[in-house]
Amino acid sequence: ADGTCLQTIAHPSCVWTVAFTPNGDLVSGAGDAVVRVWSNQGERQAPQELRAAYTENIERLAAERAASASESALDGIKMEGP
């Protein structure tokens, strides 16, 4: 291992801890009080419907955060019309 990032895993909140299990799965604990187990072994993965719902939730949260950041960046700026 040379420290090269192989993959990033989006979380809905701040990640506080991660660990690997003996079988190679990754466990993460986040600020939303949920422990998640990530596996590259198909038989230990959530059904496709749940994975799709998770991805949709992450994308929705990212869009909300981006919109909020854009609004915050404009705070205090007076926009004048033509």
N, C-alpha and C positions, 0 to 999 in steps of 0.2 A: 504494500500500500504506500503510495507516494503522496497522499493527501489530496489527490485530484477529486473534485466533486463529481460523483457519478449520477446523482439524482437529488432533487429537492422535493420535499413533501410539504404541501401547504396545510396549515392548520387554521382553524377558525379563531384561535386566540393564542396568546403568548405561550410558547413551550417552556416549561420549567425543568424538565428532566428527560433524558433518553437513556436507554440501555439495550443491549443485545441479549437475547435469550440463548441458551446453549444450542438450540436448533437453527440459529441465525436470524430469527425474526427480530424486528426492531420494536421496542415498546416506547411510547411517548406519553408524557403526562403534561397537560396544559392547564392554563388558567381557567378554562371552562369546567374544570373538575372531572374531566373525562380522560381515562387511560385508553390509549389506542394501540393495537397490535398490528404491525405492518409485516406482511409476509410476501415473498415471491413464489411461494408454493401454492398453487391453485386450490388444493384441497383445504387450505387454512384461510382462504380469502373469503370475504363477504360476498354474497350474491351480487351479480352485475347490477341489479336494480338499486341496491343500497350504495354501491360504489358510485353509480351515476347520480344518485341523490346527494351524496357527499360532495361530488365535484360541482354540482349545480349550486349547492350552498356556499362553497368556497368562492365560486365565481360571483355570486350575488354579494357576499360580504366584501370582496375585493372592489366591486363596482361602487358599493356604498361608501367604502373608505376613500376611494378616489374622488367621488363626488364631494364628500365632506372635506377632503384636503383642498379641493379646488375652491370651495366656498370659503374656507379659512384663509386661503391665500388672498382672497379678495376683500377680506375684512378691513375696514378702514380706508378703502380706496373709493373715492367718489367718482362715479361714472356719470359723465354729462352727455346728454343727447345732442344731436345736430342742431 
